[in-house]
């Protein structure tokens, strides 16, 4: 009876192991290395789980996050990525060397939780990201304001970021499928 009680007590702890872990981070890093190192065979599929990606962001990539961005996380759904982070836009923008205008500085002051949903599709070596919704501090942002923020905050810092039009996939990838809880990279 004593063993049964211990077993029943320990079972929830074993089953509820945290999905974010250094082990999942290392698994993601090894998979990223295979992709970026051109080590996938033609037609090979490689699966990255949501937990591996989020573990990588927490444990191994955290030191590489740009100043002003913290607590990033992703949720993978069919053809969609839900992302979130805490962003201090003024700190993040200050690193570009050009201060924001007074209205933008007033609107974006302090740390804000940013949540975005984007649709991702790919085929024949090309992909496309389309932003479906953005919330800053829980407030929905109109599409025109999202375009403005991308053009004035994101593009100057990351000119290679492409939103709303097709782009070639890197690393000899034929496609990247976003499925519930995982991303599947398929080599050419």
RORO-460592 format. One line per field, with one value per atom (N, C-alpha, C): atom name; x, z, y. Coordinates in steps of 0.02 Angstrom, whole numbers, plus 32768, in hexadecimal, padded with zeros to 4 digits. Last residue first. Layout:
BEGIN
atom: c(CA; ...)
east: c(X; ...)
up: c(Z; ...)
north: c(Y; ...)
This chain:
BEGIN
atom: c(N; CA; C; N; CA; C; N; CA; C; N; CA; C; N; CA; C; N; CA; C; N; CA; C; N; CA; C; N; CA; C; N; CA; C; N; CA; C; N; CA; C; N; CA; C; N; CA; C; N; CA; C; N; CA; C; N; CA; C; N; CA; C; N; CA; C; N; CA; C; N; CA; C; N; CA; C; N; CA; C; N; CA; C; N; CA; C; N; CA; C; N; CA; C; N; CA; C; N; CA; C; N; CA; C; N; CA; C; N; CA; C; N; CA; C; N; CA; C; N; CA; C; N; CA; C; N; CA; C; N; CA; C; N; CA; C; N; CA; C; N; CA; C; N; CA; C; N; CA; C; N; CA; C; N; CA; C; N; CA; C; N; CA; C; N; CA; C; N; CA; C; N; CA; C; N; CA; C; N; CA; C; N; CA; C; N; CA; C; N; CA; C; N; CA; C; N; CA; C; N; CA; C; N; CA; C; N; CA; C; N; CA; C; N; CA; C; N; CA; C; N; CA; C; N; CA; C; N; CA; C; N; CA; C; N; CA; C; N; CA; C; N; CA; C; N; CA; C; N; CA; C; N; CA; C; N; CA; C; N; CA; C; N; CA; C; N; CA; C; N; CA; C; N; CA; C; N; CA; C; N; CA; C; N; CA; C; N; CA; C; N; CA; C; N; CA; C; N; CA; C; N; CA; C; N; CA; C; N; CA; C; N; CA; C; N; CA; C; N; CA; C; N; CA; C; N; CA; C; N; CA; C; N; CA; C; N; CA; C; N; CA; C; N; CA; C; N; CA; C; N; CA; C; N; CA; C; N; CA; C; N; CA; C; N; CA; C; N; CA; C; N; CA; C; N; CA; C; N; CA; C; N; CA; C; N; CA; C; N; CA; C; N; CA; C; N; CA; C; N; CA; C; N; CA; C; N; CA; C; N; CA; C; N; CA; C; N; CA; C; N; CA; C; N; CA; C; N; CA; C; N; CA; C; N; CA; C; N; CA; C; N; CA; C; N; CA; C; N; CA; C; N; CA; C; N; CA; C; N; CA; C; N; CA; C; N; CA; C; N; CA; C; N; CA; C; N; CA; C; N; CA; C; N; CA; C; N; CA; C; N; CA; C; N; CA; C; N; CA; C; N; CA; C; N; CA; C; N; CA; C; N; CA; C; N; CA; C; N; CA; C; N; CA; C; N; CA; C; N; CA; C; N; CA; C; N; CA; C; N; CA; C; N; CA; C; N; CA; C; N; CA; C; N; CA; C; N; CA; C; N; CA; C; N; CA; C; N; CA; C; N; CA; C; N; CA; C; N; CA; C; N; CA; C; N; CA; C; N; CA; C; N; CA; C; N; CA; C; N; CA; C; N; CA; C; N; CA; C; N; CA; C; N; CA; C; N; CA; C; N; CA; C; N; CA; C; N; CA; C; N; CA; C; N; CA; C; N; CA; C; N; CA; C; N; CA; C; N; CA; C; N; CA; C; N; CA; C)
east: c(8309; 82FE; 8319; 82C5; 82FC; 82E9; 824F; 825A; 828F; 821E; 824A; 8259; 8195; 81B5; 81DC; 816D; 817F; 81A6; 80E4; 8125; 812E; 8065; 809A; 80DD; 8019; 8009; 8043; 8090; 8059; 804D; 80D8; 80C7; 8089; 8157; 8110; 8107; 81BF; 81B9; 816F; 8214; 81DB; 81E5; 8295; 825F; 8221; 832F; 82EF; 82BB; 83B3; 839B; 835B; 83BD; 83D9; 83BD; 8326; 836F; 837F; 82A7; 82BB; 8306; 8284; 82A3; 82B5; 81DF; 8227; 8245; 8148; 8170; 81BB; 8107; 8119; 8147; 80ED; 80BA; 80CD; 818F; 814B; 811C; 8234; 8203; 81BE; 82CC; 8289; 8258; 8341; 8331; 82EC; 8352; 833B; 8328; 833B; 8341; 8328; 8332; 8360; 836E; 82D4; 8315; 8349; 8267; 828E; 82D1; 8234; 8251; 8280; 820A; 822F; 8254; 81CF; 81F7; 821E; 818B; 81B4; 81E4; 8147; 8176; 81A6; 80F8; 8129; 815D; 80A9; 80D4; 810A; 8064; 8091; 80C2; 801B; 804B; 807C; 7FCB; 7FFC; 8030; 7F7C; 7FA5; 7FDB; 7F39; 7F69; 7F97; 7F2E; 7F15; 7F4D; 7F41; 7F60; 7F46; 7EED; 7EF6; 7F11; 7F3E; 7F16; 7F22; 7F96; 7F51; 7F24; 8011; 7FF2; 7FA8; 7FE5; 801A; 7FF9; 7FC6; 7FAD; 7FEA; 7FA2; 7FD5; 7FB0; 7F7F; 7F6A; 7FA6; 7FBC; 7F73; 7F5B; 803D; 8027; 7FDB; 8082; 8050; 8037; 810B; 80F0; 80BF; 813D; 811D; 8100; 81BF; 8191; 8170; 8202; 81EF; 81BE; 8215; 824F; 8241; 8194; 81C3; 81FD; 8143; 8145; 817A; 80ED; 8129; 811F; 80A7; 809F; 80E1; 8069; 80A6; 8096; 801C; 8011; 8051; 802A; 803B; 802C; 8005; 7FF3; 8004; 8051; 8043; 8030; 8063; 804B; 803A; 80C3; 80B0; 809D; 80C0; 80B9; 809F; 8134; 80F2; 80F4; 8188; 8184; 813D; 8192; 818D; 818A; 813C; 8168; 815C; 80F4; 8118; 8145; 80BA; 8090; 80B2; 812A; 80F5; 80CB; 8173; 8192; 815C; 8119; 812B; 8149; 811B; 80DD; 80EB; 81A5; 8184; 8143; 8202; 81E1; 81BB; 8291; 824F; 8233; 833F; 8309; 82C5; 83AE; 8381; 8347; 83F9; 841B; 83EE; 83CB; 83D3; 83F5; 83B5; 83F1; 83FC; 8339; 8374; 83B3; 82E0; 82EA; 8329; 82E7; 82F6; 8307; 82BD; 8300; 8315; 823D; 826D; 82B4; 81FD; 8209; 823E; 8210; 8219; 822E; 81A8; 81D3; 81D4; 8192; 818D; 81C0; 813C; 8179; 8168; 80FA; 80F2; 8136; 80A5; 80E1; 80D2; 8062; 8050; 8090; 805C; 8089; 806E; 800B; 800D; 803F; 7FF3; 8005; 8008; 7FB0; 7FB1; 7FBA; 8022; 7FE1; 7FE4; 8091; 808A; 8046; 80C6; 8096; 808A; 8154; 812D; 80FD; 81A2; 8185; 815A; 8213; 81F2; 81D5; 8243; 820F; 81EC; 8270; 8276; 823A; 82C5; 8298; 82A5; 8324; 82DF; 82AE; 83A7; 8393; 834B; 8388; 8398; 8383; 83CB; 8390; 83A6; 8433; 8438; 83FD; 8410; 8447; 844E; 83AE; 839B; 83D1; 83D0; 83CE; 83C2; 83CD; 840A; 840A; 8352; 8392; 83CF; 82E4; 82EE; 8335; 82F0; 82EA; 82FA; 82F1; 832B; 832A; 826F; 82A7; 82E7; 8228; 8221; 8258; 8252; 825D; 825B; 8225; 826C; 827C; 819B; 81C1; 820B; 817C; 8170; 8199; 81F9; 81BC; 81B8; 822B; 823A; 81F9; 8258; 8222; 8240; 8286; 82A0; 826A; 828E; 8266; 8285; 82E6; 82E1; 82B7; 82FC; 82BA; 82B1; 83A7; 8372; 8330; 83DC; 83DB; 83A1; 8427; 83EA; 83EF; 8490; 849A; 845B; 84AC; 849E; 84A9; 84B1; 84EF; 84E7; 842F; 845C; 849E; 83FD; 83DF; 8411; 8452; 844A; 842E; 843C; 847F; 847C; 83B7; 83C8; 840C; 83CD; 83A4; 83B2; 841A; 8435; 840E; 83BC; 83FB; 841C; 8359; 834A; 838A; 83A2; 8385; 8376; 83BD; 83F5; 83DB; 8339; 8360; 8399; 8319; 82F4; 8318; 8377; 837B; 8355; 834D; 838D; 8394; 829C; 82D4; 8314; 81F2; 822D; 8267; 8196; 81A7; 81E4; 81AD; 81A9; 81BE; 8145; 8189; 8186; 80D1; 80CF; 8115; 80ED; 80C8; 80C9; 812E; 8152; 8130; 80C9; 8108; 812F; 8066; 8059; 8099; 80B3; 809E; 808E; 80C8; 80FD; 80E6; 8050; 8067; 809B; 804C; 8017; 802C; 80C0; 80BA; 8086; 809B; 80D6; 80D1; 802E; 8025; 805F; 806E; 8039; 802E; 80C1; 80DF; 80AB; 8060; 808C; 80AB; 8029; 8000; 802B)
up: c(7627; 75DE; 75C7; 76C8; 769C; 7653; 7733; 7700; 76D0; 77D9; 77A4; 7773; 7836; 780F; 77D7; 78DA; 7897; 7875; 794E; 7930; 78EC; 7981; 79AF; 7990; 78EC; 7933; 795C; 7873; 7888; 78D2; 77ED; 7832; 7843; 7783; 7795; 77DF; 7711; 7759; 7768; 7680; 76A2; 76ED; 7653; 7622; 7640; 767D; 7694; 765C; 7674; 7647; 7660; 76C8; 76DC; 76B4; 76BA; 76BF; 76CA; 7646; 7684; 7682; 75FC; 75F7; 763C; 7615; 761B; 7614; 75F3; 75F1; 75F5; 766A; 7626; 762A; 76EF; 76BD; 7675; 7720; 7736; 76FC; 7740; 770A; 7725; 777A; 778E; 7757; 7758; 7736; 7748; 77AC; 7767; 7742; 7841; 7821; 77D9; 785A; 7881; 7861; 7800; 7806; 782B; 7817; 77D9; 77DF; 789C; 788D; 7850; 789F; 78D7; 78C3; 7827; 784D; 7887; 77EF; 77C4; 77ED; 7861; 783C; 7813; 7881; 78B1; 788F; 780B; 7820; 7850; 7810; 77D7; 77EA; 7886; 7884; 784B; 785C; 7891; 7893; 77FF; 77E9; 781D; 7850; 781D; 7806; 78FF; 78BA; 7888; 798B; 7963; 791C; 7A25; 79DE; 79B7; 7ABF; 7A93; 7A4A; 7B0F; 7B0D; 7ADD; 7AF4; 7B35; 7B36; 7A52; 7A7D; 7ABE; 79D9; 7A15; 7A3C; 7934; 7964; 799E; 78B2; 78E8; 7915; 783D; 7843; 787A; 77CC; 7810; 7810; 776E; 776D; 77B5; 771D; 775F; 7756; 76B1; 76B8; 76FE; 7650; 7688; 7688; 75DC; 75EF; 7629; 75B0; 75C3; 75D6; 7599; 7562; 7573; 761E; 75ED; 75B9; 76AF; 7686; 7656; 7724; 76F1; 76CA; 77B7; 7793; 7762; 7805; 77DB; 77B6; 78AD; 7866; 7844; 7934; 7911; 78C8; 79C5; 797D; 7964; 7A4E; 7A37; 79ED; 7AC6; 7A7F; 7A6C; 7B56; 7B3B; 7AF4; 7B72; 7B5B; 7B45; 7BD5; 7BBC; 7BAB; 7B9B; 7BCB; 7BAB; 7B12; 7B4C; 7B7B; 7A9D; 7AA8; 7AE6; 7A98; 7A90; 7AA7; 7AA6; 7AD8; 7AD4; 7A33; 7A75; 7AAC; 79D1; 79D6; 7A1B; 79EC; 79F0; 79F9; 79DA; 7A1B; 7A21; 797D; 7984; 79C5; 79BA; 799D; 79A5; 798E; 79BF; 799C; 7949; 7938; 7969; 7971; 796B; 7958; 798E; 7947; 793C; 7A16; 79FD; 79B3; 7A26; 7A36; 7A1B; 7A10; 79DB; 79E7; 7A8E; 7A51; 7A18; 7AE2; 7AEB; 7AAB; 7AAC; 7AAD; 7AB6; 7ABD; 7A79; 7A79; 7B11; 7B22; 7AE1; 7B12; 7AEA; 7B09; 7B2A; 7B4C; 7B2A; 7AB1; 7AD4; 7AFB; 7A47; 7A7A; 7A98; 79BB; 79DF; 7A13; 7964; 7995; 79BD; 78C1; 78F9; 7925; 7854; 7879; 78B2; 7819; 77EE; 7811; 78AC; 7865; 783B; 7926; 7913; 78C8; 79A9; 7963; 7958; 7A06; 7A05; 79BB; 7A57; 7A1B; 7A28; 7AAD; 7AAB; 7A6D; 7B0D; 7ACE; 7AD3; 7B7C; 7B83; 7B42; 7B2D; 7B62; 7B5E; 7AE7; 7AD9; 7B0E; 7B06; 7B02; 7AF4; 7A9F; 7ADA; 7AD0; 7A4D; 7A4A; 7A8B; 7A8C; 7A7F; 7A7B; 7AB4; 7A72; 7A61; 7B2A; 7B2D; 7AEA; 7AFB; 7B26; 7B27; 7ABD; 7A94; 7ABE; 7B1F; 7AF7; 7AD0; 7B6C; 7B89; 7B60; 7B24; 7B6B; 7B82; 7AA0; 7AAE; 7AF7; 7ABA; 7A9B; 7AA9; 7AE9; 7B15; 7AFB; 7A74; 7AAF; 7AE2; 7A24; 7A0F; 7A4A; 7A71; 7A61; 7A4D; 7A74; 7AB2; 7AA6; 79EC; 7A0C; 7A4D; 7997; 79BE; 79DB; 78F6; 7932; 7958; 7889; 78B2; 78EE; 77E4; 7828; 7850; 7756; 7781; 77C7; 76BB; 7702; 7727; 7638; 764A; 7694; 7648; 761B; 762E; 76F3; 76B3; 7689; 7749; 773C; 76F7; 7761; 7770; 7767; 7760; 7721; 7729; 77D5; 77BE; 777F; 77F0; 77DA; 77C0; 7815; 77E0; 77C4; 787D; 7843; 7807; 78D6; 78BA; 787C; 78FA; 78D6; 78B4; 793E; 7902; 78D8; 79AA; 797D; 793B; 79E4; 79CA; 7999; 7A0E; 79DB; 79BC; 7A6E; 7A35; 79FC; 7ACA; 7AA6; 7A68; 7AF4; 7AD4; 7AAC; 7B33; 7AF7; 7AD0; 7B9C; 7B6D; 7B2C; 7BE3; 7BC0; 7B8D; 7BC5; 7BE8; 7BC1; 7BCE; 7BBE; 7BE7; 7C05; 7BBF; 7BAA; 7CA2; 7C7C; 7C33; 7CC3; 7CBB; 7C90; 7CEC; 7CE2; 7CDD; 7D07; 7CCA; 7CBA; 7D82; 7D49; 7D08; 7DD1; 7DC8; 7D8D; 7DCC; 7DAD; 7DA3; 7E10; 7DCB; 7DAC; 7E98; 7E6A; 7E22; 7ED2; 7EDF; 7EAC; 7EA5; 7E90; 7E9B; 7EE6; 7E9D; 7E84; 7F6B; 7F51; 7F05; 7F71; 7F7F; 7F63; 7F54; 7F27; 7F32; 7FC3; 7F80; 7F4F; 8028; 802B; 7FE6; 8000; 8000; 8000)
north: c(83DF; 83D8; 8395; 83AF; 83C2; 83B8; 83F0; 83BD; 83D6; 8403; 841D; 83E4; 841F; 83E9; 8409; 8449; 8462; 842B; 842F; 8420; 8442; 8449; 8434; 8425; 8431; 8439; 841C; 846D; 8442; 844D; 84B3; 84C2; 849A; 847E; 8479; 8488; 84B9; 84B4; 84B5; 8479; 8495; 8490; 8469; 846A; 8489; 84B4; 8499; 849F; 84E3; 84AE; 848D; 8555; 8514; 84D9; 85B8; 85AF; 8565; 85DD; 85BC; 85B1; 867A; 8638; 861D; 86BE; 86C4; 867E; 871A; 86DD; 86EC; 8791; 877C; 873F; 87B1; 87BF; 87AF; 87DB; 87CF; 87DF; 87B6; 87C0; 87AD; 87EE; 87D6; 87E8; 882C; 87ED; 87D2; 889A; 88A5; 8865; 88BC; 887A; 887F; 8945; 891C; 88D8; 8975; 8996; 896B; 8915; 8915; 893A; 893A; 88F9; 88FC; 89C2; 89A4; 8964; 89EA; 8A1A; 89FD; 897B; 89A6; 89D2; 894B; 8920; 894B; 89BA; 89A1; 8974; 89C4; 89FC; 89E3; 894A; 8959; 8990; 8962; 892B; 8936; 89CB; 89D8; 89A1; 8988; 89C1; 89D0; 8929; 8913; 894C; 8959; 8957; 8946; 88F3; 8927; 8922; 88D7; 88C5; 8901; 88D2; 88FC; 88E7; 888D; 8876; 889D; 88C7; 88D3; 88C0; 88B5; 88D1; 88E5; 883D; 885E; 8878; 8816; 882B; 884D; 87A0; 87CC; 87DB; 8770; 8770; 879E; 8783; 8793; 8796; 8706; 873B; 8745; 86C7; 86D7; 8710; 8646; 8687; 868D; 85F4; 85FB; 863F; 857C; 85C0; 85BF; 84FA; 8522; 856A; 84C6; 84CF; 84FE; 851D; 84E7; 84F9; 855B; 8553; 8519; 85CF; 859B; 8597; 860E; 85FD; 85C4; 8694; 8659; 864D; 86CC; 86D1; 868F; 872D; 86EF; 86FA; 8770; 8773; 872E; 87D8; 8797; 879F; 8824; 8825; 87DE; 887F; 883B; 8842; 8901; 88ED; 88A4; 8978; 8933; 8922; 8A25; 89EF; 89AA; 8A73; 8A76; 8A3B; 8A81; 8A42; 8A43; 8B00; 8AC4; 8A84; 8B55; 8B56; 8B16; 8B36; 8B2D; 8B2B; 8B5E; 8B17; 8B09; 8BE9; 8BC3; 8B79; 8C0D; 8C15; 8BEC; 8B8E; 8BCE; 8BD2; 8B32; 8B37; 8B7E; 8B4A; 8B4C; 8B4F; 8ADC; 8B13; 8B13; 8A71; 8AB1; 8AEA; 89F6; 8A04; 8A48; 89F4; 89D2; 89DC; 8A2B; 8A54; 8A35; 89C3; 89F3; 8A1D; 8984; 895E; 898E; 89EA; 89CD; 89A9; 89FE; 8A35; 8A1B; 8982; 899C; 89D4; 88FF; 8946; 8967; 8873; 88A0; 88E5; 87CD; 880D; 883A; 8769; 877E; 87BE; 86EA; 871E; 872D; 86A3; 86B6; 86EA; 8624; 8656; 8665; 85F5; 85FB; 8633; 8580; 85BF; 85BB; 8505; 853E; 8581; 84D1; 84C0; 8500; 8517; 84FD; 84EC; 8532; 851E; 84FE; 85B6; 8580; 8571; 85FA; 85EC; 85B3; 8683; 8641; 8639; 86E9; 86D6; 868F; 873D; 870A; 86F8; 87D9; 87A6; 8776; 885F; 8826; 87F0; 88BC; 88D3; 889B; 8881; 88A7; 88BF; 87E2; 882A; 884C; 874A; 8774; 87BD; 86FE; 871D; 8749; 86C3; 86F4; 8719; 8666; 86A0; 86D6; 85F3; 862F; 866E; 858E; 8599; 85DA; 8597; 8581; 8594; 85D0; 85DC; 85CF; 85A2; 85EA; 85FA; 8518; 8538; 8584; 8509; 84FA; 851B; 8527; 8553; 8547; 84B9; 84FF; 852E; 844C; 8454; 849C; 8463; 8463; 846B; 8454; 8495; 849A; 83F4; 83FB; 8442; 83D7; 83FF; 8408; 8358; 8374; 8399; 8347; 834F; 8374; 82E1; 830C; 830D; 82D5; 82C5; 82F8; 82F9; 82E0; 82D0; 82DC; 82F2; 82D1; 82ED; 82CA; 82E4; 8372; 834B; 832B; 83C5; 837E; 8355; 844F; 842C; 83E1; 8493; 8474; 844B; 84B4; 84EA; 84CF; 8432; 845A; 848C; 840C; 83E0; 8407; 8476; 846B; 843F; 845E; 849B; 8494; 83E5; 83E5; 8424; 8412; 83DF; 83DD; 8469; 8483; 8452; 840F; 8442; 845C; 83C8; 83A4; 83D5; 842E; 840E; 83E8; 8447; 847B; 845E; 83D0; 83E3; 841A; 83DC; 83A3; 83B3; 844B; 844E; 8416; 8464; 8445; 844F; 846C; 8494; 8479; 8416; 840D; 8436; 83C6; 8405; 83FB; 833B; 8355; 8394; 82FB; 8343; 8361; 8277; 8287; 82D1; 8285; 8268; 827B; 82BB; 82E0; 82C6; 8256; 8297; 82C0; 81EB; 81E7; 822B; 81FD; 820F; 8211; 81CF; 8213; 8229; 814C; 8179; 81C2; 811D; 811A; 814A; 8130; 8153; 8156; 80D8; 811F; 8148; 805F; 8078; 80C2; 8053; 805B; 8078; 803F; 8079; 8087; 7FC4; 8000; 803F)
